[in-house]
Amino acid sequence: MGIIDHISDMFEVASTRKSKRKPMQTVEIKVKMDCDGCERKVTNAVSSIKGVKSVDVSRKQSRVTVIGNVEPNKVLKKVQNTGKKAEFWPYVEYNLVSYPYAPGVYDKKAPSGYVRDVPQAFQIVPNTPTHTLTSMFSDENPNACSIM
């Protein structure tokens, strides 16, 4: 160990403040935008947040996608401060849903190819007729051949 290492160990300052980095995440927000000015206003507001890596605005889908080390609620508040009505993206792709026409899932206002993200769309209710019939003829059901 050299003298420089010894001196640097003597003057080492231990930091009491531990900085936690926010994880990299994607935040999707539904915002009603009518014109280029609205789009620019939302883009500038979101871009000014510390930690934002990229901002993608789709006026046709009324969607803003923000990627970076940000908090989702902070991004939502910043968009709402522009005077626009904003909420977290409430839709999922149509092909990811088991029951796209369940009550409360289909939404006429949703962009093409999307349905609402609600629990009824993904659940398999155990006592529904379709579930009963499919489990009756299942290979995993030991009593499946009782009908025959």
C-alpha positions, -999 to +999 in steps of 0.1 A: +000+000+000+014+033-010+015+066+007-011+081-017-036+053-009-030+059+029-036+096+025-067+091+004-082+067+030-076+093+057-096+120+038-123+098+024-158+113+031-186+089+038-218+101+023-248+098+046-273+105+018-280+076-004-295+085-037-320+060-050-323+060-088-357+055-101-360+025-124-363+029-161-399+026-170-425+034-197-454+056-188-484+057-211-510+085-207-542+092-225-545+129-234-571+146-256-551+167-282-568+185-310-540+204-328-502+208-332-502+234-304-517+209-279-492+183-290-463+207-287-475+219-253-477+184-239-444+173-254-425+204-239-441+199-205-431+162-203-397+167-218-389+192-190-391+165-163-358+153-150-350+117-161-370+116-193-352+098-221-378+099-248-413+112-255-436+098-282-469+116-289-496+100-310-524+126-316-545+101-335-546+076-306-546+105-280-516+088-264-483+100-249-456+075-242-427+086-219-396+064-213-371+072-186-363+073-149-395+090-139-424+085-115-457+078-133-477+101-110-453+130-116-457+126-154-495+125-151-495+157-129-472+175-153-495+167-183-526+177-162-509+211-154-510+219-191-548+222-189-555+189-207-576+161-193-552+132-188-554+097-173-532+066-174-536+046-206-567+025-198-565+001-228-548-031-238-544-047-272-574-066-284-556-099-290-543-101-254-577-103-239-596-135-233-631-119-233-631-087-254-669-084-254-674-089-216-694-061-199-673-030-194-645-042-217-655-030-251-652+007-255-664+027-286-639+055-277-609+031-277-584+034-305-586+007-332-573-026-320-576-018-283-601-026-255-604-015-219-581-030-193-605-044-168-603-077-147-634-092-164-615-093-197-588-117-183-607-138-157-619-172-163-650-175-141-651-212-128-688-218-130-696-204-164-710-228-190-680-225-214-656-233-186-676-262-174-678-277-209-641-273-216-631-288-183-655-317-189-636-329-219-601-321-206-573-346-205-565-333-170-600-342-157-599-379-144-638-381-148-638-368-183-649-402-198-679-405-175-701-391-202-692-417-227 
